[in-house]
Amino acid sequence: SASGHKGITKQYPHTPGIDAGGIVEMSKNADFAADDEVIVTGYDLGMNTDGGFAEYIRVPADWVVTRPRGLTLRDCMSLGTAGYTAAVALYKMQALQQDPSMGPVVVTGSTGGVGSLAVALLAKAGYEVIAVTGKSNAEEYLKHLGASRVESREFVEDLSGKSLLKTRWAGAVDTVGGTTLSMLLKACGPEGTIVSTGMVQSHALTTTLYPFILNGVNLVGVGSAGMDMTTRKKIWKLLEEDWNIKDKFPAIVKEIKLEELATNHVETILEGKNMGRVLVKI
């Protein structure tokens, strides 16, 4: 939306912002009343519906979640769609029996929003995390979040041309796609799960069936924007309780004012130079 992609946002000018947290001003739905603290992440918010970079927004009631009691509105927005996506990735991995005893889990794009929060969540859940990054100055940051190892992008590159490789990890949360996702599949251990959450490198995937039919590898996606409300509330409950990573927010989250957003932050994010999350205070 911020880059003017017509496949995402069809009408401009437009107010972006795919996350919002605030206080209900008025509601025609019995589930919500004035002064309730609520959050919205995903759905069409910030795409074809004016988003969170506004003082007031109007959204359907079935997009809205009451703020979890153990999290403040700031905590919820520190997580936002990125944290929710990372949590869904972990939720799906565990549903497919991914266990810390199986070995390390790789996180690609590990300094981005989804990547940073995936590192912290996986570490909180007891997994050994290998954080992959193209940033040479990120090791201290990633180890603070819980990464056991920090590797360069070359760690997940493969020039062998082979269809299957020796096991190097037990699973992965991938934000990159393309040849990196192909490599993650080739070198994943038996019955491991690779979760695809992004396509920063490429939307294309070239692979063979060998990882799936010889090693039983699972490839799953995260369509967090439109996930059903029952599961959505369950994920937020986990983020409130068992997967609470509030102690990592000071390192992950930078708070700015709305007027600062257009000066350099949008371009920094689009160019992949940002680390962690940017929280916009309206």
N, C-alpha and C positions, 0 to 999 in steps of 0.2 A: 504493500500500500504506500509506504513512504517513498518507494522508488518509482511510483507511477505505473505499476503493472496493471494493465487493463483486465487481466484475468482474475485479479483479486478485487480491485476497486474500479467500478465502471464509471462513476460520476465524480468529477472534480469541479470546484474545490471540495475538499473533504477533510473531516477531523479524524485523524488516526488515533491509535491507542487501543491495543487488544486486551488490555487489563484495566479494571477500574475497581476502586474500593471507596466507599463513602457512606453517607447517611441518607436514608430515605426521606425525601421531601414530601411526596404524596404517592399513595398506592390505591388502586382500585381492586387489588387482590387481597383476599382475607388472610393470606399467609404472611403478609408484610404490612407494617404500619409505619407511620411517620416516626422518625428518630431511630428506627432499626439500623444497625450497622450491617452492611451487606457487601458482597463482592461479586464481580462478574469476570469470568475469564473465558475466552474462546467464543464459540458460536459465530455470529456475524459481526460481533463488536469490532470496530476499527477497520472493517472492510467496506461493506456497503451500508452499515449502520454507523452513524457518527460515534466515535470512540472516546477513550478515557482522557484524552488531552483536552478536556472541556470542564467547565465548572458544573454543568448540569448535563445529564444524559437521560434519555428515556428508552427503556428496554422492556421486552416481554418478561413477565414474572417467572416463566419457566427457564430463564437464563440465570436467575439470581440464587445465590447461596447465602444463607445467614452466616455472618462471621463466626468461625469456630471460637469457642470461649477461651481456649488456651493460646490463641494468637491475636495480636492486635491487627488493625487494618494495615499498619505499616508492614508487619510481618507477612501478612497475606499478599501484599503487593511486592514485597521483596522476593517472594516465590513466584507469583504471577503464573502466566501460561508456561513459562520456561520451567519453573519448579514443578508445576502440575504435570507437564509432559515428562520430566525426568522421573517423577513418582509413578506415573502410569507405566513407564518402561520397566521400573523395578517390580511393580505389581504384576505385570505380565510375565516377567522372567520367573518370579516366584510361583506363579500359577502353573508354569511349565517345569516346576521342580528344580529350578536353578538354586544351588546351595553353595555357601562359601567353601565347603569342603571339596568342591569340584575343581577349584583353582582360581586364578586371577581373572578379573573382568576388565576389559579395555574400555576406556572412554575416549573417543576421538573428538576433536574440537573442544578440548577440555577446559579452555579458558573462557568460552562463550557462556551465554546465560544457561542454556540447557546443560552444556558440558560441565560447568562449574557446580551446578546444583546436583547433577548426576554423580559426580565424584563424591560430594559431601553425603548424599543420601546412601549410596552404596557402601561407603565407609561406615556410616552410622549403623547400617544393617549387618555389618560384620564381614563384608567382602574385602578381599585384597584388590586394590584398584591400581591399574596401570593407566596413567594419564598421558595421552598423546597430544602434543602441541607443536605448533610452528614458531612459538615465541621462546626465544632463548632466555628471557628474563623471568620465566613463569614458575620455575621450580619451587621456590620458597612458598609462593602463593598456593600452588597445587598440593604441596605436602601439608601445608596448614589445613587445607580442606579435608585431608585424609588420604591422599594418594600415597601408596607404598613406593611406587616408582614413577618417574617422569621420563618419557621417551620422546624423541623427535618424530616427525612425520615419516621418516625413512623406516621406522620400526614397522609400519603397516604398509610398506610398499613391496611389491613382488614383481621381479623381472624374469622369473624362471619359466613362465609359460605353462607351468604344471597345473593340473586340475585340482590337485589336493596336496596339501603340505603337512609336514610334521606338526603335531599339536603344539601351540604356543600360548594359548589362553583358553579359558573355559566358557567365555561369553563376552558380549560387548554391547555398549550403547553407542551407536554411531550417529553423528550429526552431519556427516560429510557426503556419503553416497559414493557413486562412481566406482573407480578401481579400488578405493579403500574398503568399501563394503564388500567387494568381491574377495579381497585379501582376508578380511575378517572371517568370512565364511570358510575359505580354504584351510585356515589354520586353527579353526575352532575344534575343541575336544568333543568327544562323544556326548550326545544329548544336550549340548550347550545351546544357549539361546542368544541370537544376535537381534537386537532391536534397532530398527531404522527410524530415526526421528527427524532427519533433515537431508538436504541435498546441496550443501554449500559447494561441493566439488562438481557434482553432476547428478542429473536426474536419471541417467542411464545406468543399467546394471548388466554386466556381462559375466555369466557364471556357467557352471555345469551342474548336473544333478548329483555329482559325487558327494559333496558335503552332506546332502540330504539323505541319500539312499545308502551310503556307506558309514557315515558317522552319526546319522540321526539328528543333524543340526536343525534347529528351529530358526526360521527367519520371520519375525513379526513386525508389524507396523504400529505406530501410535497415531490414531486420529483423535487427539485429545480435544479438539475444538468442539466436536459434536457428540461427545460421549454422554450416555444416558445419565440422568440425574442421580439415580440410586448409586451407581458406581462412582460418580463425581463426589458425592457426599462421603462415600467410604474412603476415597483417596484423601480428601481433606481431613478426615478423622485421623488417618495414619500420619499425615503431616503435622497434625496437632499433637499427637501422642508418640507412638513408637518411632516415627521418622522425624521427630522434631530436631531441626538443625539451626535453631535461632542463634546459637552461639557462633555460627559461621557468618552470619549476615554482615557484621562490621567489615569483614574482609571482602565479601562478595559485592555489596551494594554501595553504590555512590548515589547520593541524593542531590538533585538539581532543581532549579526553578524552571517553570515552563518557558520563560523567555530565553533561557540558556540552551534549550533543546535544539533550536534551529541553527545556532551559531557554529557548533562543531560536532555535537554528539551524534546526530543522525548519520552524518558522513562517516564518522569513526566506526559506528556499528556496521554500516553497509560495507565498509572496507575491511572488516574483520580485525580491526585494531583494538577493539574494546576488550576489557577483561571483566567478567562478572555481569552484574545487572546495573542498569541506570533507573533510578526511581524518580519520577517526576512529581513534585509536590505542587498541587494546584492552589 
